Amino acid sequence: MAIALVDVSFNVDQGEIVACLGRNGVGKTTTLRSIMGLTQ
């Protein structure tokens, strides 16, 4: 298993819209799954 994310943090204020952009394999899905609590 490869480590896709290390020490990532960000803040989203009320009313803001945030996008997660990047090429394939850079951790977009892993980031979203981590936010939702679906990854270890």
C-alpha positions, 0 to 999 in steps of 0.5 A: 500500500502506498501512502498518498497523503501526509500531514494535510490540513485546511480550513473551510469557512461557512459559505465557502466553496472548495474544490479538490483538483489534481491529476490522477493518482495524487490523492483526491479520492483519498482526501475525500474518503479521509474527510468522511472517515472512511479511511484508517 
